[in-house]
Amino acid sequence: MTQKTITIFQNGVNLSAETSRALTDKLLSRGYIVNDDYTEDTDLIICVGGDGAFLRAIHRCDFPNCPIVGVNTGHLGFFQDVLPSDLDQFIQQYESGEYNVQELNTVRAIVTTADGDKHTHLALNEITIKGRRSYSVHLFISIGSQPIEKFSGDGLIIATSAGSTAYNYSVGGSIADPRLKLLQVTPIAPMNTTAYRSFTSSVLLPAELSLGVVPEQTDGPEAAIYLTNDGNETSYDNVKSIEVRISNTTVHLIRLKGYDFWSKVKDKFL
């Protein structure tokens, strides 16, 4: 067997640390190189923890080209495919090629400020756009080049199919099969009155269309925009526009033999 390099990330809780040590010992005994720092020659990333740890690993590695697999020591574990009790079985399946690599689409937001600077944010689950805390935000929305509405409410979630079961689902968005290449725009506490008219349900966009967002207010203390990508928050003043679209970057997630998305949905939610 060609010697392979495996990088293990874990979230620091006791079960994750114990699982990581056991996994490291098993892999070393089989001739693998094991480390906790991602490098360009890493052949596989193993993330031990829950979905939050999985997302942190993806961002820490800057959306790596190599495959990644999750060992679930957390709660929901939607991205995680291996249980701590099944480490030997996982290693056997990995070595014999009894798995598929699921290509997960990501979403990209480009924030342009009034001075012309551009800032890019990438996410696997979702991009969230909100205003100053405890304040409603007012946003002019376009799809492609077509103006659609002035949204008023707490904010917007722009989720990938993979992220549809996360924050998006908790605020009433739909579950989307990750094989669908789309974006789901879900309002957070939208206003729909005689004064403010906003969509109150999700809008699904095909991969070739982008979402344009222009804040109504661009200066003053109430004009701050908070953009969050997979839980990483950045605040901006004087935002001129935000463009959100499907990114060409993908995450290569290992799914073991027998994995079925809708079976997992049933197990996790019903």
C-alpha positions, 0 to 999 in steps of 0.5 A: 500500500502506498503510504498516505497522509491523513490529517485528523481534526477534533473539537477538543471534547473528551469523547472526541479526544479519546476517539482521535487517539484511538483512530491515530493508533489504528492508522499508524499501525497500518502504515499511515502518516497521521498529523493534525495540520493540513498540508497540500500532500494530505490525502484524507481529512478526518474530522472528529466531532459534530457538524460545527467541528466539520464546518470549522475544519473545512474553513481552517483548511480553506476548502481543501481539494482532498476528501474529508470524512466525519466521525460523529461525537456530536449531536445531529451529525449530518455531515458525519458518516462514522460512529466512534464504535465503527473505526475499524470498519471505516478503515477497512471500507476506506482501504477497499474503496467501499465508499463514494465521494459526494460533491457538495456545492458551496455558496459565495458572497462578494461584498462591495463597499462604497470605496470600491473594495471587494470582500469575498466569503465562502460557505458550505451551509449558508450565507446570512445577511442581517442588520445591526442587532435588534434592528430590522434590515431593509434590503433591495433584492434582485435575482439575476438583473431583475429587481424583485422586492424591498425586503424588510425583516431580521435578515436573509439566509442563502443556503446551499442544498447541503445547508438546507437542513441547518439554520435554513430549516430551523426558520421554516425553509425546505429540505433540499436533496444535496444532489440539487445544485441550487440556492435557497433564499429564506427570510428571517422574520419578514415583515408583510404589512401595508407598509412593508411587503416581503416574501414570507417563504423561501425562494429557490434559485437555479445555479446560473442565477445570482442574488443581488442585495443592496441595503436601503441605508448605506451610512449612519450607525443603523446601516451596518450589515452583518454577513455570516458564512457558516457561523463566521461573522463579519460586519461592514459599514457603507455596503454598496452591494452584495452578490451571492451565487453558487461557487465553483468550489466544492467539498469532497465528502466521503459517504460510506457504502449504504449511505442514503440522504433521505434515510438520514433525514428520517433518522435525524428529524423524525 
